Amino acid sequence: MFKTLYKILSAFIAIRRKKEVGNTVREINKKEIVSAENVGDKPVVAVPVEIRKPERAEERIAETCPYCASKNFVKRGTRKKKFESVQLYICRECGKTFTAQFVKGKRHPVSTILEALNYHSIGYSFENTCKIIKHKFGFDVTPPTLSEWTNEFSEFCSYERMRSYALKRYSPKDTIEVVTMAHRQIYLYRYHRAKIELALEEEYRNRRLFPLKEYLDSVSAETPHQYFEDGIRASEIKERFNTEQLYIRAKQNRATRTAEFVLQAVKDNFSRHSALQRFMIANDSVTVATEVPVYITEDDIAHMRNLLGFDIPVPLFESKKQPATCDKNKKRLLITGHIDFLQVRNGRVHIMDYKPHADKEKPIEQLTWYALALSRLTGLRMYEFMCAWFDEYNYYEFFPLHAVYRKKTGKRKRWNKELKVGVTLTPDEMRPHRKAVSRATKARSDIT
């Protein structure tokens, strides 16, 4: 056993420089390399821990100059830090040097800071979080440094005020439920159990949203995965809803600021959704689930069209005045999708989708289908939902109910005291009634 260990260490030292040899010896003295253990007949030797060199930070490529907003810039070498090297750019318009990150003065990479904030928000202490970061990245982070990060970036960690109450209900490893779903591609469904319980109990307006919690609890065990193999994706439907009465509100809120903070540490576009979802499910106080699977069947669409009076433009269903019969040989209409972010705030369920270059896209149909599907699965009214899409610069939201239901105008019922029935009034008949009501209201105000 000792001969085998000696050969492995000799080969390891031979390919290292003198400086790295000293680091390896110090690691052996600290007992960071596990000794050999006999497993059966073959000895298993632990591989020495490799010393990390400063590597290129996992940052995205700069899009514009932060000083003059010009796109006329080129690369200008790198800046070496203790644990990473950051790409520098020089603007040809203003002549200033800049980086793609707006977090300055940090020795550790921004991606490491994000991971540390994630683990601490879930419920791990400062000491345990530092051990996890050391094991995962090889960086030495002290508890005082982690405490400074939580105070500095408290704007993005609004869940901190709920953290102590959540620890009384769930342990850190049981706080977030993660389910891997193979629905044509891999989706990671994340569900924050403690957060939704506190959100529903904390604010009175959210208490009517308990059916949402029941559905999220059942996703891991009762989701019909075969539906997502055969169904039509909501993002692929080209038929448009009636948007005459739809009002889209543009603004900037915490979601845009959080996206800007997180995406500065993302190197490739493929990882943007995952990085943003991991951070918001752990640190945001209102995000309760990500990648939520939803589906809506042909019978559900028939119910909404015939009984609720919703205007749903589905060509495959247009020629059928009644719900389809159970014909096994005929392919039934089935629409599926996955909601990027699900939030509970202000007494409503917010369905949010991250869209790069949000100002150039209008995923109204996709988000409306998500709202229709989640309404049928939870039993909540369409009035309880808000839809939005956003990126790091813009946030757009609308009421999905206005896309499927048109407000009726022209006739109104007034209660007849003599006949004790409702009398339908035309617009011409409603004018003198409104004037009389306004006169009576004015007279009462004059008396008081």
C-alpha angles and dihedrals in degrees: 000000000000092000091055091048091049092052093050093048091046092053090046094051093046094063095046130084122244094261093052091047089060091050091050092051091050090052090052090051090052089053092238089138113073117228121242119279129197112241107180108312099329121077115228116213122196115237113240116254111260116232109239118233124208105279135186108283118247094250132139124248115267115257103189139004109267091216104049102007091237123150093206100101138118137202118276109190126275137286113230116219131177097272104014147015120238125211115243126208132194122209116226092205103052098014095229126139119230144158133226091249125081095193104094136187099031124134093198123066117263090240089061091050090052092051091048091052090048095053094044093049091051089061110273118134123243092259095049092045091054090052091051092050090048092051095044103040105013093237123135108231119175124214093244090055091050090049090054090052093053091051095045095048097036089124089071095039102066090148089073092089090056096042098090092050092047092053089061090061106035137021117238093258092051098043097087122039113211121194125180112217124190101208101157084304135025117281124181110212110203121189123183105211099185095046097055092048092052093043093053094046099039100059123042093215091061096055094088089061096073092114086068090060091050091054094046090050090055098046096089094051108026107036111125097227093185089068091065092055096056105024129099115255114241091227091060097057110107099186111108131221123231104271099176092111095032116117116197114200119205121202145130122250142152092298092062093046091048092049091051091050096048101039094058087076096048114100103189131035093236092068098049097094094045095048093048093046093050092052098044096046090053103037109023115089097215104038105099103168143008133205091017111185115229133173139177127201133212092256091054091053090049091052092051094047099044104032104026097035095231118165102229115171104214112150093195089058098037097091094048114084093182133040114284120261123243099266111162093200093053120081111238123221111257127169122193138177147152122243112224097208131010117194134182114207140132092013095300140094111242117207108200133184127190111227121177109228090018092178090067097049136068110191092175095136094048094050093043090054089050090053093048092049095046090047091057094044095049102030092234120140121254086242089071095062135084124186127207143165124199149164132190092289109033140033123195125186137176142168109260090204090070090058095057105028125052118207112244116231135176104058132059134179122232124191114246108213094199098049093028092221136110115265119204114230127201120220091260091053092047095060099071089042091055091047091052091050092049091050091051091049091050091049091053091050091050091052094050 
